[in-house]
Amino acid sequence: MTSQPAPAARECLSALGYYRSVEMAETAAYIYCIVHSNGSPLTTKAPPGLPGATRPAVTAVANSYWLVSAGVPLASYGPAPLEVALRNVQWVADVAVAHEAVVEFFARQADATVIPMKLFTMFSTTTRAVSQTRSRLRDIEDVVSRIAGCEEWGVRITYQPTASRAPARRAKSSSGTAFLEAKKAARDAAQRTIGTAAEQAEVAYTTLAAMAREARRRQDTPAGATSPPLLDAAFLVPTAARSRFKAAVKKLAAASSAGTQITLTGPWPSYNFIQPESAS
């Protein structure tokens, strides 16, 4: 995970449009997620959460909705120190892993639907966080109705051509014209292969989207990648269809062109499906 820009330290918008409202105090309420569950979610054996934070705690909101939060010291997570800390990529990555571990812990609980919050969603107090959550309960209910009974899976398809220079080397020994013709033929063949791989990626997206409740393409090029992937998408898959979805990905990978790699990740909490598609 890469560091967020400095303005994120001041605004910290959450997935549901929350804002951070931290008053002058020693601690703030850090919000991991909202849980919809008939009973109070269990905190026994929950991960410790963010560095320096108190243990994750559950607070009732309303109508089987619960807030998972922790106290964090403003000496580390206040606006000024956080703005500096966000420049430290490793620190942000460590915090992101700790945040995700807590969210996943509650997402694994039986009959629970989890709405994960964005990293560094904070309020001055838990009371204020609960109040804001109650004021947005209708929006939250809409989210739950959209993602309940599902889990998020990521599929990325990349293409790395395998270079073959043997024909060009052989042609070079006979004539310059033959060498150039061989290079052009190799180029044309590579373009056809890339075109085939791109078509297969589109077929894969259509095939997998038909098995999901929702599917969304992600446009950002992954960190460290030299070129955009042929496909980078998130799929909201009903839990009951998990095995069928994974089998379909495996089948698509087996049928893909040489040089094409299909990577499946998940299951994850439904980060990419919190907002309705028109607003994402």
N, C-alpha and C positions, 0 to 999 in steps of 0.2 A: 504494500500500500504506500502511496506517495503522500507527502505532506500537503495539507490543504493550504491555500493562500491565506495571508494574514487576516483579511476581512472576515474569514470564517471564525476567527477567535472572538470577533465582536458580535456577530450575528447568530451563528450556530442554528440555522433553521432546521427543524426536524422534518421527518417525512410527512407529517400532517400539518405543517405550517406553524408549529409551536415556535415561540421565541424565548430566548433566555432573558430572565428578569432577575438579576442577582443584585441584591441590596448589599450595603456595607455590613458584612458579617464575617465570621471566621470560616463558615462552611456554606456549601450550596447543596441542593438536591440534584443529583445526577440521575437521569432517567434512562434505563436500559430498554424497556419495552412495556407495552400494554398487553395484558393477557385476558382473553375471554374464556372463562371456565365456570362451571356451576359451583365448584368448591374452591376454597382458597388454595392457590398453587403452593406446592411444597418447596421449602427453602433448604431442607436438610440435604447436605452434600452438594449444595450449590457452589460453583467456583467462587473464589474470593473477589473477583472483579478487578476494577482499576487499581493501579498502584496508589497506595495511600488512602483508599476509600474504605468506608465501613462495609460490613457484609451486606449483600443484597437483601432487601426487605420488601415485603408485599403489603400494600395498602389498598383497602377497598375503595372503589370509585362509585359504582352504581350498576345495578342490573347485571350482575355476574361479571363485571369488569374490574380488573385489578391492575395496579401500577407497581412495577418493579423498579426500585430506586435504591440509592445509596448516598451517604453523605461524603462529600469530597472537600478537601481543604482548599480554600481560595488562595492560599499561599502558593499552590501548585496549579490550580485550575481556574483562578480568577482571570479577568480579561488581559491584564498586562503579562503575567507569567505564561499564560497559555499562548499568547501571540508569539512569544519567544520560543516556547517549546515546540510549536508547530513547524518550526524550521528544522527540527531534528527528526529526520525521516525514521530512524530506528525507534525513537521514543513513540512516535505516532503509530508505527506498526505494532509495537508492543501493547499499546493501549487498545488498538483496534482488535487485536487477538483476544485480549482480556474481555472487552465488550462483547465480542461475538460469542465467546464461551458461555457467558451468562445468558445471552439471548437463546442460544441453542439448548441450554439446559432446560429452560422453561418450555421451549418449543417441543421438546421430546416428551413432555408430560401428557398422559392420556387425556383425550377429549379437550385439549387446550388449543386455542387459536391465538397465535402471537403476532402482534404488530410491532416490529422492531423499530426503535428510534435511531436516528442518525447519530453518529459519533459526536460527543460533546453537547448533547441536548441537556440543558440545565435550567433550574429555577431557583429562586432565592430560598424557598422552603418546599417541603413535600406538600404542605397544605395548599400552597399556590399552584403546584403542579396538579394536584387533584382537582382543584377548582377549574383550572383551564381545561383539563380533560373532560370534566362534566359538561362544560360549555360547548364542547365539540362532539358530544356523544352521538349525535345523529350521523355525522361524518364517519365516526369510528365504527358505528354499526354497519354502515355501507361497506367499509373496508372488510370487516369480518365476514359479511355475507359473500363477498367476492373471493376471499382466500380460504375460507373454512374448508377443512378436509383435503387441503392441497399442500404441496411442498414445491419449492423452487429447484429447478435443475438448470445448469448451464451447459451449453454445447458450443464449442469453438472448432471451426474447421480452418486449417491452414494448409498452404501448399508450398512445398520447397522442391523445385525441379532438380532432378538428378542430372548433373552435367555429363555429357558423353562427347569427348573430343576425338575419339579414334577415327571416325570417318574423315574429319577435316585434316588430321595429320596424314592419313593415307593419301588423300587427294593432293596435298601440298607437294608431295614428292613427284607427281606427274605434271601438274601445270598450275599456274596461278589462277586461271579461269575455273578449273575444276575445284580448286580450293574455295573460291568465292561462292560457287554454286552449292558446294557442300555446306558452307556456313549458312547460306540463305535457307537451304532445305532444313537444316537443324533448327534455325530460328522459327520457320513456319511450323515445324512439328511441335516446338515448344509452345507456341501460341495456341495451336489446336488443343494441346494437352491442358493448358491453363483454362481455355474456354470450356473444355469438357469438365474440368474440376469445378469451375464456377457454376455450371449447369447442375452438377451433382449436389453442390451446396444448396442451391435453390430447391431441388427436389427434397433434400434432407429437411430443410426448414418446413416445407409444406407438409411432408409426411409426419414430422414430429408435432407440428402445430395442431394437426387434426386429432392428436391424442391428448392434447392439453386443453385446459379450460381457457387459458390465455397464452399468447406467445408474443415476445417483444424483442426486437433487434437492439443490440447495443452498438453504438457508433464509435465509441472511443477506441483508439488503438491501444492494446495492452502495453504496459511499461516494458521496455526492452525489445519490443518487436520492431523489425526493420520495415515492415509493410503491414497494412491492415489485413486481418484475416478474411477469408472468403465468407465466413459467417461467424458472428459472435452473438448468440441469442440466449434469452432466458425463457424458460417454459414453466408455467404454473400447472403442475401435474397432479391430478387426484391421487391420493395415497394408494387407492386400490389399483391404480394403473401403473404403479412404479415398476413392477417386473416387466410388464409389456413394453413400457417406454425404454427401459434399459436394453431389452432385447432388440428393439428396433434400432437403437443407436449402434449396437454391436453389428447388426446385419448391414447397416449402411456403411460402417467402417470396413467391413470385409469386402464390400462391393465397390469401394472407392478406387480412384485412379492411383497409380504409383506416384509417390511424392505427396499425397494428401494425407493429412493426419486429423483425426477426429478426437477431441478431448471432451470427456463428460465429467462434470463436477456436481456435487450435491449429495444428499439433499440439503438445502439451505432454508432458513426463514425467508419469507416472501418479500425481500427488500425491493425487488423491481416491480412489484405489483401493488404497492400501497396506494399510489396515486392512480386514478382512472387514466386510461391510455391517452385521452385527449389532453390531460394536464401534465403528462410525464415528459 
